[in-house]
Amino acid sequence: MAEYESSRTMPAQPEQVFDQAANVNQLDTWLPHALHVAPEEPPAVTVHEAGSERDTAALLRAEPDQMRLEWGTREQGEYAGWLQVAGIGSGASEVTVHLSFFDDRHDPGERAARQALEGSLRRLEEQVRLRTDHPAG
């Protein structure tokens, strides 16, 4: 089993960050570019990886009172992950994303996983900034 984690500080209230991260219709704006999520009957989602002809049945649960998202494959048990938002004062938040790969065939390796995590956190911050700079958007 392989596990990867990355954190990033964002200049926004934790509720704003969590609301953006948990918006199932906008997950594609911050997830790795190769992943596309289609919502189904909650908590079910389908994940499609670009370049693959395969859709993966997954679960996505949002826990607003804990400011936490959890996800993972439904039947295959290939991977799971979570995102946690915490307020750190002065209107800022820390966001941590953690991935666990239970099947080595799906582990992208440390470098690729860390790049994907850091890129996702950077894009999430960009989306939060857009939303907080332009509240109607």
C-alpha positions in Angstrom: 0.0 0.0 0.0 1.2 3.5 -0.9 0.1 6.7 0.8 0.7 10.3 -0.3 -0.3 13.6 1.3 0.1 17.3 0.6 -1.1 20.5 2.3 -1.6 24.1 1.2 -2.6 27.3 2.9 -5.3 29.3 1.2 -6.3 32.9 1.9 -10.0 32.2 2.4 -12.4 31.2 5.2 -12.6 27.4 5.6 -16.3 27.3 4.7 -15.6 29.0 1.4 -12.8 26.5 0.6 -14.8 23.5 1.6 -17.9 24.7 -0.4 -15.7 25.0 -3.5 -14.0 21.6 -3.0 -17.2 19.8 -2.2 -19.1 21.1 -5.2 -19.6 17.9 -7.2 -20.4 19.8 -10.4 -17.1 21.6 -10.2 -14.7 18.9 -9.2 -13.1 18.8 -12.6 -11.9 22.4 -12.1 -9.4 21.3 -9.4 -8.9 17.5 -9.7 -6.0 16.2 -11.9 -6.8 17.1 -15.5 -7.0 13.4 -16.5 -9.9 12.7 -14.0 -13.5 13.5 -14.8 -16.3 12.9 -12.2 -19.9 12.4 -13.1 -22.4 12.5 -10.2 -24.9 9.8 -9.8 -27.3 9.1 -6.9 -25.3 10.4 -3.9 -22.9 9.3 -2.7 -22.2 7.4 -5.9 -20.1 9.0 -8.7 -18.4 7.6 -11.8 -14.7 8.5 -12.5 -13.3 8.5 -16.0 -9.6 8.8 -16.6 -8.7 10.5 -19.9 -7.0 8.1 -22.2 -8.7 5.2 -20.6 -11.8 3.4 -22.0 -12.8 2.5 -18.5 -15.2 4.2 -16.0 -14.7 3.5 -12.4 -17.5 3.3 -9.9 -16.6 5.4 -6.9 -18.1 7.0 -3.8 -17.8 10.6 -2.7 -19.0 11.7 0.7 -19.0 15.3 2.0 -19.1 15.9 5.7 -19.8 19.7 5.9 -19.8 19.8 9.7 -16.3 18.3 9.7 -15.2 20.1 6.5 -14.1 16.8 5.1 -14.5 15.0 1.7 -13.8 11.3 1.5 -13.8 9.2 -1.7 -12.8 5.8 -3.0 -13.6 3.1 -5.4 -16.8 1.2 -4.7 -16.1 -2.4 -5.7 -12.5 -2.7 -6.6 -10.9 -1.3 -3.5 -8.1 0.3 -5.6 -7.7 3.6 -3.9 -9.3 6.0 -1.4 -8.6 9.5 -0.3 -9.7 12.5 1.8 -9.6 16.2 1.8 -9.7 18.1 5.1 -10.1 21.9 5.5 -9.1 23.6 8.7 -9.3 27.3 9.7 -5.9 28.7 10.8 -7.0 32.2 11.7 -6.9 35.6 10.0 -9.3 34.4 7.3 -7.0 31.7 6.1 -7.3 27.9 5.8 -5.1 24.9 5.5 -6.2 22.2 3.1 -4.8 18.7 3.3 -5.3 16.0 0.7 -4.4 12.4 1.3 -4.4 9.4 -1.1 -4.1 5.7 -0.3 -3.5 3.1 -3.1 -4.3 -0.4 -2.0 -3.5 -2.0 -5.3 0.1 -1.3 -6.5 -1.0 -1.5 -10.1 -2.9 1.8 -9.6 -0.1 3.6 -7.6 1.3 6.3 -9.9 4.5 6.5 -7.9 5.6 9.1 -5.4 6.7 11.8 -7.9 3.6 11.6 -10.0 1.3 11.4 -7.0 2.9 14.5 -5.3 2.7 16.5 -8.5 -1.0 15.6 -8.9 -1.7 16.5 -5.3 0.2 19.8 -5.5 -1.4 20.7 -8.8 -4.9 19.9 -7.5 -4.4 22.1 -4.4 -3.1 24.9 -6.6 -6.1 24.7 -8.9 -8.5 24.5 -5.9 -6.9 27.7 -4.5 -7.4 29.4 -7.9 -11.0 28.4 -7.9 -11.5 29.7 -4.4 -9.8 33.0 -5.3 -12.1 33.3 -8.3 -15.1 32.6 -6.1 -14.2 34.9 -3.3 -13.0 37.7 -5.6 -16.2 37.5 -7.6 -18.9 36.1 -5.2 -21.5 35.9 -7.9 -19.4 33.4 -9.9 
